[in-house]
């Protein structure tokens, strides 16, 4: 991967702005700070972000580090990750991200997260244990294929053991050990 200036800084700025706005909205949702209208606006923004990223993928394939830089490549990944409303797009993005990983232009950890998310979105068991559910009962893994070998699979994509990842997520989202008044939501970025 490269640390040179991205080829398309304009595209990088747009991806980052969209992903940051979406992330801020999700945080407000986790804190129960949004009313129904605001939640609807967030869904509309997710759809608009997916449409924008679809155009980018159509023109450039995956917007990797060389094209947009690491921060914007992460932003593109975040947008794809939160495109649960369009499984076909999410699967296509996973394939293109995988190609970028093979070309050394994207992070394999991002691919693992997006691969798991697409599996969960299609109601299948995930491979790497990156998708978690935060609810009033605490944090738990979404369905996982062959849990006894998950740490081996995680190691192949540079992810820490599942116990370490779960503890990190618990500290981040439940610092006082309580999930009181927390809506059920799928967490993706920390595992």
HELIX and SHEET records of a PDB file:
HELIX    1   1 UNK A    9  UNK A   30  1                                  22    
HELIX    2   2 UNK A   36  UNK A   60  1                                  25    
HELIX    3   3 UNK A   65  UNK A   68  1                                   4    
HELIX    4   4 UNK A   70  UNK A   81  1                                  12    
HELIX    5   5 UNK A   87  UNK A  102  1                                  16    
HELIX    6   6 UNK A  108  UNK A  121  1                                  14    
HELIX    7   7 UNK A  147  UNK A  149  5                                   3    
HELIX    8   8 UNK A  150  UNK A  156  1                                   7    
HELIX    9   9 UNK A  162  UNK A  173  1                                  12    
SHEET    1   A 3 UNK A 138  UNK A 141  0                                        
SHEET    2   A 3 UNK A 132  UNK A 135 -1                                        
SHEET    3   A 3 UNK A 185  UNK A 187 -1                                        
END                                                                             
